[in-house]
Amino acid sequence: MGVVERDIDDLPKNPANYTALTPLGFLERAALVHPTRNSLIHGSVVYTWHQTYRRCRQLASALTNRGATFGTTVAVIAPNIPAMYESHFGVPMSGAVLNAVNIRLNAQTIAFLLGHSQAAVIMVDQDFYPLAEEALKIITDKTKGKFKPPLMIVIADENCDQKSLQYALERGAIEYEKFLETGDPEFAWKPPEDEWHSITLGYTSGTTASPKGVVLHHRGAYLMALSNAVIWGMKEGAVYLWTLPMFHCNGWCFTWTLAALCGTSICLRQVTAKNVYSAIANLGVTHFCAAPVVLNTIVNAPKAEAILPLPRVVHVMTAGAAPPPSLLSAMSQQGFRVAHTYGLSETYGPSTICAWKPEWDSLPPEEQARLNARQGVPYVALEGLNVINTQNMKPVPSDGKTVGEIVFRGNVVMKGYLKNPKANEEAFADGWFHSGDLGVKHPDGYIEIKDRSKDIIISGGENISSVEVENVLYQHPAIFDVSVVARPDERWGESPCAFVTLKPGMDASNQNRLAEDIMKFGRSKMPAYWVPKSVIFGPLPKTATGKIQKHLLRVKAKEMGPVKKSRL
Amino acid sequence: MGVVERDIDDLPKNPANYTALTPLGFLERAALVHPTRNSLIHGSVVYTWHQTYRRCRQLASALTNRGATFGTTVAVIAPNIPAMYESHFGVPMSGAVLNAVNIRLNAQTIAFLLGHSQAAVIMVDQDFYPLAEEALKIITDKTKGKFKPPLMIVIADENCDQKSLQYALERGAIEYEKFLETGDPEFAWKPPEDEWHSITLGYTSGTTASPKGVVLHHRGAYLMALSNAVIWGMKEGAVYLWTLPMFHCNGWCFTWTLAALCGTSICLRQVTAKNVYSAIANLGVTHFCAAPVVLNTIVNAPKAEAILPLPRVVHVMTAGAAPPPSLLSAMSQQGFRVAHTYGLSETYGPSTICAWKPEWDSLPPEEQARLNARQGVPYVALEGLNVINTQNMKPVPSDGKTVGEIVFRGNVVMKGYLKNPKANEEAFADGWFHSGDLGVKHPDGYIEIKDRSKDIIISGGENISSVEVENVLYQHPAIFDVSVVARPDERWGESPCAFVTLKPGMDASNQNRLAEDIMKFGRSKMPAYWVPKSVIFGPLPKTATGKIQKHLLRVKAKEMGPVKKSRL
């Protein structure tokens, strides 16, 4: 057989057959194909794709006029409003990198972000202007004035009080619409020269150390945007409700998916069950994404707020924590079709999905929910996913039991952490991205999270998965939200401690009896050593994206002192 | 504003965050996610994704054992049978390039292809063995034995006569299943080192010169596969009927799309209306692709063969020639939803689509069909599409009138023609891929083909689009198929000459009267100089993919001699 150690012909790239992948092109296409279709709806503000493309070019042009270019960072501090969506196109169209900032961070943390990213422009929603100002003051003081004052743009929102806008304008901020006017709506933007160029920067919550800046590139954003559509079977023209914050990993890249599908984005300044049901009933919503805690709120909404039955099947994608089977079951009964996904900011948002199998259709609901609560299989755009023994870096057996670290590999893994070689070295060790999540691989190849390594409770030398204990407790009829952490224990070293929020209307007057009842329930469903020895009632501390802040609960549990031997 | 002429950080590619794009990974994923779902159905032969992945690895392994590697070409001469599908994965998994050969070519042309591509392996369906043998003899004789004898693999099909298999085996060919047995079903295939590496080679029909070898790469195949799914709203688990030959531009990349969707492929050895309706009725078909001529056959099927109403909406993608509005209308009335697309082998198959607009829903059917008969807008994966004036290379105005050449740019444009620098230079002039098709750009941005440059009829100095004349004539109730070409004309230089096939059951006894009737019909619908001065009845010569071979008709029209002045 004639063998040559070269390709069949030398046919190089040329301008006609090679273009850097970028999701920005989806916007140009949407404006060409469906110029009159709604791109964004925010209360009484409605834009078409024709308008959105012009506005994003204006933003790019205005930023360029003010010096933004390749290497610049533009920070946006805003909820899910049109300007936030526009920044996902307008900022990278100028060559700059978008840093969408979590609006629930405190000024101290935002100051760290602004300094770390060297933000040259800050676009801020009018209500968050004082927060941005405070952060700026901190960074300016800290650097003794060396931090170059950024260009301040305030985004007006008719849903807010006029006062906060007035305040920002008095401080010299330029109003967003006025700023757009300085730009050319037909600005000749260019795709990036290299698809590896950075498109966004997003900071991890940094519960234990300084936040890390996750840098994503155009190539990955393009691939993730398409993969979202393929994985979820989203059709052209989908109507998407922005329950998931766009500052959370660029809305899991759905910002760009919607442009690829020429779909419509429904903005939500505030995520409440009432707002969600109302958008479904009145605005044709077909899809939304939300953390399990948001779904919990929706499914437990008071009757007056829930508009049921749903006018159509509504597809829900959830991630961020393993949703308890009871929640998946309840959602399904209301007519929501829940796709359970999993991923991290470092993987462009969800990059695994618990793909539904037809053979599950005939199983009992609890069994379905149990299977669907797993993290599943890779997204189409993720080339590698495994659970490995971190000692020898070999895959664990597919036995559903052996715990290892969940690792990722492929084109939807971040470029790296900004200015953090040490973190990058650890994160990319041995050719995998290390998630820090612990899990197992089932015989059917699906992975399942058992815990974050730091969330594992070690009691009498045995590992207890806090997630599994939570999943059992969620089945208790009085429990709305629960989080289980380790509490020091005189006899066992650690034992599970449950923090519980009750469902609305539940009688919380006799907490001791309730705690006893929950423990009794636990003993009937799981091994005795898994059952929490302490049950604490009250609201749970949460991150901006609805993740329960276990590190705070761990501190609280520690402060409670160890469980006494006598309590055994 | 702090400006640096570099990216926000230097974060290089590493094995965890960069993988060469390749559609081969879709197969591995399908086998993981839906191992027990049917991948291929061919009569009584049914494979699951688990089996298909094993069989493709066996093929790759067996080829590797026989020396196939990077740089090798493997030719496959077969209709739409499972081995043809498997070769789309197994061949490139070995590093080799797949050349799927049009089975309707003659031995002379196939001999040219084999010699040009230096095929080292020929996989051939049992019924086509004599054809392959004849081609081999021609190339061997021509090169005086210098053409290295390829490895001959014969593919048995239980739907064929045992004799042709016997014949091949006697000539020393190894049977495909036997060949697979020499390979390892768990072969550790590797993705290509570079996504620019060639994956397939396909020859253009070469109506006027030697066929040109279109080389495609892994990157484009991956992007096109996903783009197909997004553009067409195909869901995970789609059931796809193989009416379109896989040898035609790798089945427009749907071979790989089906793996990305974990869908099911229904093979069809012979495309007849009866087979199509039967597969729709019995095998759950949701999608198929076909040239307009095939749709014509389906929609005009005898009542005994058509199983109507359809059990579900069936999505049809058509391309290859502009479908006459009357055909689009008829399909729609039967419940088929027709997506009209356009592209070339050089653009990985269809890369534009006439995207449907909601505002068309309320238009009269003829108007809908007229709008939907246009070639439309770019695919999601195609970055550039335009109609340009070939004199100054500038875009023509969007007036629906000014004719220019349709040009493409982006990641789903071929690497180039194999061993053909001159053709590449012409094809890629000025940063565009030049299609050779003439068209206009409408005010809504949709493009429409007016003709291949060589198909334009120039009559009295005026350009006549043969396609537009055909579109009018298709509305005539007696016409099944029509093709219009230039015939020499004493007075006007050229004038339109129509070749017509009548619908089944039409009385063709009085051809003169019919011709008069058709011309009269034409005069009522279009400018007088467009109306064919000659109408000829009989079957139309077609390519393997159902394209009418206009060059043969042009020859025929020329042989008829010029239209006399007196006939004016």
Interface residues (C-beta under 8 A of the other chain):
Chain A: M1 G2 V3 V4 E5 R6 D7 I8 D9 L11 K13 N14 P15 A16 N17 Y18 T19 L21 G25 F26 R29 L32 V33 H34 T36 R37 R66 G67 A68 T69 F70 G71 T72 T73 V97 S117 Q118 A120 V121 K148 L151 P191 W196 H197 S198 L201 V215 L223 L226 S227 A229 V230 I231 G233 K235 E236 G237 A260 L261 A355 K357 P358 E359 V377 P378 V380 E383 G384 F408 R409 G410 N411 V413 M414 K415 G416 L418 K419 N424 A427 F428 G431 W432 F433 G445
Chain B: M1 G2 V3 V4 E5 R6 D7 I8 D9 L11 K13 N14 P15 A16 N17 Y18 T19 L21 G25 F26 R29 L32 V33 H34 T36 R37 R66 G67 A68 T69 F70 G71 T72 T73 V97 S117 Q118 A120 V121 K148 L151 P191 W196 H197 S198 L201 V215 L223 L226 S227 A229 V230 I231 G233 K235 E236 G237 A260 L261 C262 A355 K357 P358 E359 V377 P378 V380 E383 G384 F408 R409 G410 N411 V413 M414 K415 G416 L418 K419 N424 A427 F428 G431 W432 F433 G445
